[in-house]
């Protein structure tokens, strides 16, 4: 669905344009000073009012809702003004020669794939999940905490004091949404996530509790220059998905993170087996985990601060 942002859209031209675009199937956001100036018929038709002064660059950037043009893999992380909506602007689609394995190419290639599907004319629903977890995951992020438990590590290190929020999505919850959209076909984009968005600290505590393990929590300061504390949910600004559209369609999550991650943890422990290694896990040779499991650096820190 194309999105229109009408700046100062509560005047005659703005309102007429909003009505026209809504009728043509656009998602429409209208900015202005007073939400009472958005007519009831436009609100009913799906127009959203965003308070913003046209002369205020900061408010206009928030209205655009694009994290200042940054994305998950950009050098500067995005900073969204709230839960990410399906109407949020995306990266430009990748060209035919783009390498999807690069930081800039990965997201752009996903956008290109979405556009091919949505432009096909078929009744296609595109799902946008958060960080997926579940048995069989190609990059089982929870392994960074499960392995620490299996190795009986005395401490867990968390950057930014464990406040990072990068919303996870259980594979079981994706399956529940797939069942919902399959029963109600349509051409649309839907965010896919569970009912909660735990912090990294909450995730680490959930996994330790599931495995009956206790450890010292080393919550590193925001300005710590050490590579210690890196983890898969380490973001400076929250990334949370707005699932209103999915819920309105009839989607009911299977469970929250603590409930659904239990299967993931059980799978990781069983797959690691007696060796306690990731040799049998998907992506076991991925250097992604290396810097997050630097026990030598952690032991040095603990000796120095004890």
Secondary structure by P-SEA (a helix, b strand, c coil): cbbbbbcccccaaaaaaaaaaaaaccbbbbbccccccccaaaaaabbbbbbcccccaaaaaaaacccccccccccbbbbbccccccccccccccccccccccaaaaaaaaaaaaaaaaacccbbbbbbbccccccccccccaaaaaaaaaacccccccccccccccbbbbaaaaaaaaaaaaaccccbbbbbbccccccaaaaaaaaaaaabbbbbbbccccccccccccccccccbbbbbbaaaaaaacccccccccccaaaaaaaaaaaacccccccccccccccccccccaaaaaaaaaaaac
